């Protein structure tokens, strides 16, 4: 499995039929708050202005920021995508040309490997080997509280699985 694929989102997003921002769609559909302006037909705050302070969502918080995509093995369900956008600095993009979903970062400026790993744990219940080997071990660098505990357990479970598989493979070679 490839850990990360380079994308130039400023170019990729110019191809509207290719990409669906699943995180943005899910955020808009999950927003239960509507505009109060009586001159217009009420719309969900997210659909109307791209922002819902009550949900603590903005369009920008679901836009790809860093030029990488992390391929998913599954088709994520909307409830899990909503968890990811609420709990991490990630969103999900769908590439219709290749029928592939990707995790993408919506923030940057520091090591967000913990966010990526937590997003994988939420969406797929495992962390890919290449990512598991590089996730920052500094406690609560970008993931905090109960999410840190979820990440820690998922990391340990994934690493144990990989070590067991490596031991089995070594036995086959011996």
C-alpha positions in Angstrom: 0.0 0.0 0.0 1.2 3.5 -0.8 1.4 5.7 2.2 0.9 9.1 0.5 0.4 10.2 -3.0 1.3 13.7 -4.1 -1.5 15.9 -5.5 -1.4 19.5 -6.6 -4.9 20.4 -5.2 -4.8 23.8 -6.8 -4.8 22.0 -10.2 -6.8 18.9 -9.2 -9.8 20.9 -7.9 -10.0 22.6 -11.3 -11.4 19.3 -12.6 -14.9 19.4 -10.8 -16.2 16.2 -12.3 -13.2 14.2 -11.0 -13.3 15.1 -7.3 -16.0 15.1 -4.6 -15.2 16.7 -1.3 -17.0 14.1 0.8 -16.2 15.8 4.0 -17.8 19.1 2.9 -20.9 17.3 1.6 -21.3 15.4 4.9 -20.7 18.6 7.0 -23.4 20.4 4.9 -25.9 17.6 5.2 -25.3 17.2 8.9 -25.8 20.8 9.8 -29.2 21.1 11.5 -29.1 24.9 11.6 -30.9 27.1 9.1 -30.6 30.7 8.0 -33.0 33.1 9.7 -33.3 35.6 6.9 -37.0 35.8 6.0 -36.3 37.2 2.5 -34.9 34.0 1.3 -35.9 30.4 1.4 -34.3 29.0 4.5 -31.1 27.0 3.8 -28.8 25.1 6.1 -26.1 27.5 7.3 -23.3 25.5 5.7 -25.0 25.5 2.3 -25.9 29.2 2.5 -22.7 30.7 3.7 -20.2 27.9 4.0 -20.1 28.5 7.8 -22.0 27.3 10.8 -20.7 28.6 14.1 -23.1 26.4 16.0 -21.7 23.3 14.3 -18.2 24.8 14.4 -17.8 24.0 10.7 -16.6 26.1 7.9 -16.0 25.2 4.2 -12.3 25.9 4.8 -12.1 23.3 7.5 -13.0 20.6 4.8 -10.7 21.9 2.0 -7.5 20.1 1.2 -4.5 22.1 2.3 -1.4 19.9 1.9 -0.6 18.4 -1.4 -1.0 14.8 -0.4 -3.7 12.2 -0.4 -3.7 9.0 1.8 -5.5 6.2 0.0 -8.3 4.4 1.8 -9.1 0.7 1.2 -12.8 1.1 2.0 -15.7 3.3 1.0 -16.2 5.3 4.2 -19.7 5.8 5.5 -20.9 9.3 6.2 -21.1 8.9 10.0 -17.4 8.0 10.1 -16.5 10.9 7.7 -18.3 13.3 10.1 -16.3 11.9 13.0 -13.1 12.4 11.1 -13.9 16.0 10.2 -14.9 16.8 13.8 -12.0 15.0 15.5 -9.0 15.5 13.2 -7.4 17.9 10.7 -8.5 15.7 7.9 -11.3 15.3 5.4 -12.2 12.7 2.7 -12.0 13.3 -1.0 -13.3 10.9 -3.7 -11.6 10.5 -7.0 -14.4 9.4 -9.4 -11.9 8.7 -12.2 -10.1 6.1 -10.1 -13.0 5.2 -7.8 -10.7 5.8 -4.8 -11.3 7.7 -1.5 -8.4 9.6 0.1 -7.8 11.1 3.4 -6.4 14.6 3.0 -5.1 17.2 5.5 -7.1 20.4 6.0 -4.4 22.0 8.1 -0.6 22.2 8.2 2.3 23.8 9.8 3.2 20.9 12.1 3.4 17.2 12.3 -0.2 16.0 11.8 0.7 12.3 11.5 -1.4 11.6 14.7 -4.4 13.1 13.0 -3.9 11.0 9.8 -3.5 7.8 11.9 -6.6 8.6 14.0 -8.6 9.2 10.9 -7.5 5.8 9.5 -8.4 4.2 12.9 -11.9 5.8 12.7 -12.5 5.0 9.0 -10.8 1.6 8.6 -10.1 0.3 12.2 -6.4 -0.1 11.3 -3.3 2.1 10.5 -1.3 1.3 7.4 2.2 -0.1 8.1 4.2 2.8 6.5 2.1 5.3 8.5 2.3 3.4 11.7 6.1 3.4 11.5 6.2 7.2 11.2 3.5 8.5 13.5 4.9 11.0 16.0 5.1 9.3 19.5 5.0 12.6 21.4 2.0 12.5 23.7 -0.8 14.6 22.5 1.1 16.5 19.9 -2.0 17.1 17.7 -4.5 14.6 19.1 -5.7 15.1 22.7 -7.7 13.6 25.5 -9.8 10.6 24.8 -8.8 10.7 21.1 -5.1 10.3 22.2 -6.2 7.1 24.0 -8.0 5.8 20.9 -5.0 6.6 18.8 -2.6 4.9 21.2 -4.7 1.7 21.3 -5.0 1.7 17.5 -1.2 2.2 17.1 -0.4 -0.6 19.5 -2.9 -3.0 17.9 -1.6 -2.2 14.4 2.0 -2.5 15.4 1.4 -5.8 17.2 -0.4 -7.2 14.1 2.6 -6.1 11.9 5.1 -7.7 14.3 3.2 -11.0 14.3 3.0 -11.0 10.5 6.8 -10.3 10.3 7.5 -13.1 12.8 5.4 -15.5 10.7 7.2 -14.5 7.5 10.6 -14.9 9.2 9.6 -18.5 10.2 8.7 -19.2 6.6 12.1 -18.1 5.5 13.9 -20.1 8.1 
